[in-house]
Amino acid sequence: MLDSLLGRAELKARIEELEEEKRHLERRLDAESDRRAEAVTARQEAEERVNRLEDRIADLEGRLDAERDDREVSLAPRGTDDLRGDRLDEVLARLRSLSTESEGALTAMVDPTEPRDDGGNAARRSPDSAASSDHDPATDAVADALGDRAAILDDVAPALVCVDDAGLVSVALAPPLAPDPFVEWGDSFRLDPDWFRPPDGLSVALVRSDLFAVGRYDGGSLVDVETVETDVKGRHSKGGFSQARFERRREEQVADHLDDCRAVLDARDPDRLVLLGERTVLDDLDREAVARAAVDASGDPEAALADAADSFFTTRLTLL
């Protein structure tokens, strides 16, 4: 009664309400703390699992890289060599000497992509070449014969592949005047001399922006060599012509030089011609050729022509 009179009853009731609210908040806080502790634990467990998975992934990637490296090493060519002259004749003779039972020797010209020189022209093609088809049966035959090691040809094709059924011979050759793709099983390898050596009557021309030389093969040597040299401006010196005028003048000189080269070829009218020289002027000469290739040959015209021809008629040998 005294509490009622003094207004204490209401205060006590309010205190009890606040105490109850306080206990409720404390229970929520405890529950929230528990949830946070569980969340931290779950997060730590997840982080540990992520770390384990990352370690596992790194281990698997390492093993995969090691296997890839081992495979790349195992698929590397056993050796390579550039063949010319007597060494070329010796290697070809050894390959021709192999004799097997019927269909024991595979010869295949593998050319999965039409070979192009740096100027975008078909390169190293025989004069009687037909257009290659999208499907290359030679590639399939070589893949069957070589298995995984056929992948080596990705870096050396177009190539003439020689493989025997016993696995004693497994090589790829890059003949200068390569034939169209073909595949042939026989009792020996098919190696046409005209694919590797310049046949009599074949003309070879070296064309540069300031130099031209053309000769004809007879008995393995270049004969009847004819040359054209033109004084073409090589660089723009300070003063005098402007750069644009200099470039126009130089282009006119190069055009006149190429006109002289065409006149020489028109007069000679070669049946079969190999064009070698600077990539920038090979197309501008606009002559039909059995093969075109960009080469780096400098010096006097006749010496440069001989050097360019020697470089072109070099056969790359790859041991598969």
C-alpha positions in Angstrom: 0.0 0.0 0.0 2.8 2.3 0.8 4.4 1.5 -2.5 1.2 2.4 -4.2 1.0 5.6 -2.3 4.5 6.6 -3.2 4.2 5.6 -6.8 6.8 2.8 -6.4 4.5 0.1 -7.7 4.7 1.5 -11.2 8.4 1.9 -11.0 8.9 -1.7 -9.9 6.7 -2.9 -12.7 8.7 -0.9 -15.2 11.9 -2.2 -13.7 10.7 -5.8 -14.1 9.7 -5.1 -17.7 13.2 -3.7 -18.4 14.8 -6.6 -16.6 12.8 -9.0 -18.8 13.7 -7.1 -21.9 17.4 -7.1 -20.8 17.3 -10.9 -20.4 15.7 -11.2 -23.8 18.4 -9.1 -25.4 21.1 -11.1 -23.6 19.6 -14.3 -24.9 19.6 -12.9 -28.4 23.1 -11.7 -28.0 24.2 -15.1 -26.8 22.4 -16.7 -29.7 24.0 -14.3 -32.2 27.4 -14.9 -30.6 26.9 -18.6 -31.1 25.9 -18.1 -34.7 28.9 -16.0 -35.3 31.2 -18.6 -33.7 29.6 -21.2 -35.8 30.0 -19.0 -38.9 33.7 -18.4 -38.1 34.2 -22.1 -37.6 32.4 -22.9 -40.9 34.5 -20.2 -42.6 37.7 -21.6 -41.3 36.7 -25.1 -42.3 35.8 -23.8 -45.8 39.1 -22.0 -46.1 41.0 -25.1 -45.1 39.1 -27.1 -47.7 39.8 -24.5 -50.3 43.5 -24.6 -49.4 43.5 -28.4 -49.7 41.7 -28.2 -53.1 44.2 -25.5 -54.3 47.1 -27.7 -53.3 45.5 -30.6 -55.1 44.9 -28.6 -58.2 48.5 -27.3 -58.1 49.8 -30.8 -57.7 47.7 -32.1 -60.7 48.7 -29.1 -62.8 52.3 -29.8 -62.0 51.9 -33.4 -63.0 50.1 -32.4 -66.2 52.9 -30.0 -67.1 55.5 -32.6 -66.4 53.6 -35.1 -68.6 53.3 -32.5 -71.3 57.0 -31.7 -71.1 57.9 -35.4 -71.2 55.6 -35.9 -74.2 57.1 -32.9 -76.0 60.6 -34.2 -75.4 59.6 -37.7 -76.5 58.0 -36.2 -79.7 61.0 -34.1 -80.6 62.8 -35.0 -83.8 65.7 -37.4 -83.3 67.8 -35.0 -85.4 67.9 -32.7 -88.4 70.3 -31.9 -91.2 70.5 -29.7 -94.3 71.5 -31.7 -97.3 73.1 -30.5 -100.5 75.7 -31.7 -103.0 77.4 -35.0 -102.3 75.8 -35.4 -98.9 72.4 -35.2 -100.4 73.2 -37.8 -103.0 74.6 -40.1 -100.3 71.5 -39.9 -98.2 69.1 -40.4 -101.1 71.2 -43.4 -102.2 70.9 -45.0 -98.8 67.1 -44.5 -98.8 66.8 -45.9 -102.3 68.8 -48.9 -101.3 66.2 -50.1 -98.8 64.3 -53.1 -100.2 61.3 -54.6 -98.5 58.6 -57.1 -99.3 55.6 -55.9 -101.3 54.1 -52.7 -99.8 56.6 -52.6 -97.0 57.9 -49.1 -97.7 55.6 -46.0 -97.3 56.4 -42.9 -99.3 54.0 -40.0 -98.7 54.1 -36.3 -99.6 52.4 -34.6 -96.7 51.1 -31.1 -97.4 48.1 -30.5 -95.1 48.2 -26.8 -95.8 49.1 -25.3 -99.2 52.7 -24.1 -98.7 53.2 -20.4 -99.1 56.3 -18.3 -99.3 56.7 -15.1 -97.4 55.0 -13.3 -100.2 51.9 -15.4 -100.1 52.7 -17.4 -103.2 52.7 -21.1 -103.6 56.2 -22.3 -102.9 58.3 -25.3 -103.9 55.8 -26.8 -106.3 56.6 -29.1 -109.3 55.7 -27.9 -112.7 53.0 -30.5 -113.2 51.4 -29.9 -109.8 47.6 -30.0 -109.6 45.6 -28.1 -107.1 45.6 -29.9 -103.7 42.4 -31.0 -102.2 41.2 -30.2 -98.7 41.4 -33.8 -97.8 45.0 -35.2 -97.7 45.0 -39.0 -97.6 48.8 -38.9 -97.2 48.3 -37.3 -93.8 46.0 -40.2 -92.7 48.4 -42.8 -94.0 51.4 -41.2 -92.2 49.4 -40.9 -89.0 48.6 -44.6 -89.1 52.3 -45.4 -89.7 53.9 -43.1 -87.2 51.2 -42.9 -84.4 51.9 -40.1 -81.9 55.1 -39.2 -83.6 53.2 -38.0 -86.7 52.7 -34.8 -84.6 56.3 -33.9 -85.4 55.2 -33.2 -89.0 53.2 -30.2 -87.8 56.5 -28.2 -87.7 58.2 -29.6 -90.8 55.4 -30.1 -93.3 55.2 -30.0 -96.3 57.5 -33.0 -96.3 58.2 -36.2 -98.1 57.9 -39.0 -95.5 59.6 -42.3 -95.8 58.7 -45.1 -93.3 59.2 -48.8 -93.5 56.9 -51.3 -91.9 59.7 -52.5 -89.6 60.3 -49.1 -88.2 64.0 -49.1 -89.3 63.6 -46.0 -91.4 61.5 -43.0 -90.3 62.4 -39.7 -91.9 61.0 -36.6 -93.5 62.5 -34.7 -96.4 61.7 -31.2 -97.6 62.5 -31.4 -101.3 62.9 -28.0 -103.1 60.6 -29.0 -106.0 58.1 -31.0 -104.0 55.3 -32.9 -105.8 51.6 -32.7 -104.9 50.5 -34.8 -101.9 50.5 -38.6 -102.6 50.7 -41.8 -100.7 52.4 -45.0 -102.0 53.2 -48.3 -100.5 55.8 -50.3 -102.4 58.9 -52.4 -102.0 61.1 -49.3 -102.0 60.8 -45.6 -101.4 59.8 -43.3 -104.3 62.4 -40.5 -104.6 62.4 -38.7 -107.9 65.7 -37.0 -108.5 64.0 -33.9 -110.1 62.4 -33.2 -106.7 65.8 -32.6 -105.1 68.2 -31.6 -107.9 67.6 -29.0 -110.6 66.9 -30.9 -113.9 68.5 -29.8 -117.1 66.7 -26.9 -118.7 65.3 -25.5 -115.5 65.9 -21.7 -115.3 66.5 -19.9 -112.0 66.2 -16.2 -111.6 67.2 -14.0 -108.7 65.4 -10.7 -108.5 66.1 -7.8 -106.2 65.0 -4.2 -106.4 68.4 -3.2 -107.9 69.8 -6.5 -109.3 68.6 -9.4 -111.5 70.3 -12.5 -112.7 69.0 -15.5 -114.5 70.6 -18.8 -115.6 69.8 -22.2 -116.9 70.8 -25.5 -115.5 72.9 -27.9 -117.7 74.6 -30.8 -116.1 74.0 -29.6 -112.6 75.6 -26.1 -113.3 74.1 -22.7 -114.0 75.0 -21.7 -117.6 74.1 -18.9 -119.9 73.8 -16.4 -117.0 72.4 -13.0 -117.8 72.4 -10.1 -115.4 70.8 -6.7 -115.0 72.0 -4.1 -112.5 70.2 -0.8 -111.8 71.3 2.2 -109.8 68.4 2.5 -107.4 68.5 5.0 -104.6 68.9 3.2 -101.3 68.3 5.8 -98.7 67.2 9.4 -98.4 69.9 11.8 -97.4 69.3 15.1 -95.6 68.5 18.0 -97.8 67.5 17.9 -101.5 64.4 15.9 -102.3 61.6 15.6 -99.8 60.9 12.2 -98.4 57.7 11.7 -100.5 59.5 12.8 -103.7 62.4 10.5 -102.9 60.1 7.6 -102.4 58.3 8.3 -105.7 61.6 8.5 -107.5 62.8 5.3 -106.0 59.6 3.5 -106.9 60.0 4.7 -110.5 63.6 3.3 -110.6 62.5 0.0 -109.2 59.6 -0.2 -111.8 62.1 0.6 -114.6 64.4 -2.1 -113.3 61.6 -4.7 -113.2 60.7 -3.8 -116.8 64.2 -4.6 -117.8 64.0 -7.9 -115.9 60.8 -8.8 -117.7 62.4 -8.0 -121.0 65.2 -10.4 -120.3 62.8 -13.2 -119.3 60.6 -12.5 -122.4 63.5 -12.9 -124.7 64.6 -16.1 -123.0 61.1 -17.5 -122.6 62.1 -20.3 -120.2 59.8 -23.4 -120.1 60.3 -23.9 -116.4 61.3 -21.1 -114.0 62.2 -20.8 -110.3 61.9 -17.3 -109.0 64.0 -16.3 -105.9 64.8 -13.0 -104.3 63.3 -10.2 -102.3 59.8 -10.8 -101.1 58.7 -7.2 -101.9 59.5 -7.6 -105.7 58.8 -11.3 -106.4 55.1 -10.7 -107.0 55.7 -7.5 -109.0 57.7 -9.4 -111.6 54.5 -11.2 -112.5 55.9 -14.3 -114.2 54.6 -17.8 -114.0 57.0 -20.0 -112.0 57.2 -23.6 -110.8 58.4 -22.3 -107.4 59.0 -19.0 -105.6 60.9 -18.4 -102.4 62.3 -15.4 -100.6 66.0 -15.7 -100.1 68.8 -13.5 -98.8 71.5 -13.3 -101.4 73.9 -10.4 -101.8 77.0 -9.6 -103.7 77.8 -9.6 -107.4 74.9 -10.8 -109.6 76.4 -14.1 -110.7 77.7 -15.0 -107.3 74.4 -13.9 -105.7 72.4 -16.1 -108.1 74.6 -19.1 -107.4 74.2 -18.5 -103.6 70.4 -18.2 -103.9 70.1 -21.3 -106.0 72.3 -23.3 -103.6 70.2 -22.1 -100.7 67.0 -23.1 -102.5 68.2 -26.5 -103.6 69.0 -27.6 -100.1 66.9 -30.4 -98.6 66.0 -30.4 -94.9 66.2 -33.9 -93.4 64.3 -34.6 -90.2 64.6 -37.9 -88.3 61.2 -38.7 -87.0 
